[in-house]
Amino acid sequence: MAILDVHNVSKNFGGLAALKDVTFQVEEGTIHSLIGPNGAGKSTLLNVLTGLLAADEGRVSYKGTPLTEISPHEINQLGIAKVFQTPAIFPEMSLLENVVIPVLAARDGDFKLNFMETPKGMAECYSYAEEMLNEVGLQDDRNKEARFLSRGDKRRLELALCLASKPKLLLLDEPTAGMARHETEQTIELLRKIHSKGMTKVIVEHDMNVVFALSERISVLAQGQIIAEGSPDEIKGHPKVIEAYLGEEQEEA
Amino acid sequence: MSKSSNYLMPIFIFTAIVLTMPFWFPFLGGYEGLDTKILIWAIFALGFDLLLGYTGYLSFGHAAFFGISAYVTGLMLLHFSSNIIPAMIASVIVTLIIAFLIGLLTLKRSGIYFSILTLAFAEMFHSAALSMFQDWTGGDNGLTGIPTPMLFGLKMQEMTVYYFVAIIAIALFYLAIRISRSPFGIMLRAIKSNQHRLEFTGVNVFKYKVFAFVISAFYATIAGSLMVIYEPYVASEFLDWSTSGHLVIMSVLGGVGTLFGPMIGAAFMLYFENVLSVPLGEQWLLVLGIIFMLIVIFLPGGFVDGARKLKRKLTAKENS
């Protein structure tokens, strides 16, 4: 069953068509990657999916609910979380506070005027946040301010932050960008571990090692259009993909 | 978490300081009534910190809430009843409706745009008070002829006013501490830290900002109302941008985002203006300006941050 349905989405920036009639579906419980050369429209598509950009045409629906007319916080409340290209965390707050925020948002909805609730009342939320930190291996730094973490650890924290809201669909925008090799491997491991819990993931990624190591299905974007779709093996040998993307890399190599 | 659940200590310290202030303040050269004025400004600064210190939104329009509340209180005491309760209730209702509407319009923007928008609204009210509403506000002369405020037969003068203000200040400090340690307070701090991420975490950031703005305006409203109860007169300067400017200086001097800090800043500034200015003569503003610059350059976290650094140094010395 498709959890995410993207149908004929187009987006223009002035005279530039960033997305042209993009159509694809993401099956529930799978890891689906979006790849393509620079400027292909991957990040634009991800921004349309999360409500950061409005599509000029077409529709995006999550479990039958249209996403094109609602704001990012409403999209998140439906069960969609996003990991940004540059780790988006709360730098001046402790790791535990970082992760307790989505737990509170999941408990209280998008707004609650609960300014008389004591920290005691939040005990369950804090204990769940600790569990999430444990999941990504950051439990020892729970009281540290997030800004002091390394880039790899910031990414782990962001993952914990996203997982804490118990999303059904996780969107990841280049989760290994700017990471050293060993950090990339750790992130792949972590994403595999999370996947064993049955969450659907859409990954936008440049690093082909990451894409082929994780994906069950791949859609290839080039110049704002989907040019190929299939399993990793199908994509590896697809002539259009070799021409548009992998070919360039092979030539470079 | 154990640290955040310990909110009784600051309340206890604040209560002890406030309740004993009339006994020790005269020894520091404070004249009668200055302690009441300090407490009123402390309430104003405390509410301002819930907005600036927690969400990071710098309002230059809080003079509007302080001034409007003062005018409503004054007009109620003058034309309706000298009992302060209906006057305070009316000022809270009127001012909070205005604050809510201004919040809706200004919080769509952030940074300098928000500050300028709030300043523009406050100046609009100031200008209206001096022109189209001058029959009601008394124009440049301010609102005069207000009878002595009463609380169910009790004259609000001298120590009665002080302890009335003190009880309200303690209650509002307790509320501020509770807010700061609540899920609501965590969301406000998250707004300051990264509101983009917060929005993508399923939180309606705009609603939190509007309510933080209204709560902050509530403190300004109470302060404005108490100012008229303390001294039955409304000066048109209450609405002037310099009132908001004072508030910003107090917050920066004391330490933004610390709750205690802006109140200490308020006490310092009023003490400086009313007591230390005497030996300094006309140059007191210049000296205050230099102190402000030194704090901003060398101690950006204000007095509270300075005290924390000193404590850390002393503890390190003791340990070595």
Interface residues (C-beta under 8 A of the other chain):
Chain A: T50 S71 P72 H73 N76 Q77 A81 K82 F84 A88 I89 F90 P91 E92 M93 L96 E97 V100 I101 P102 L104 A105 A106 D108 G109 D110 F111 K112 L113 N114 F115 M116 E117 T118 P119 K120 M122 A123 C125 Y126 L161 S165
Chain B: M1 S4 S5 L175 R178 I179 R181 S182 P183 F184 G185 I186 M187 R189 A190 K192 S193 N194 H196 R197 L198 E199 F200 T201 G202 V203 N204 V205 K207 Y208 F211 I215
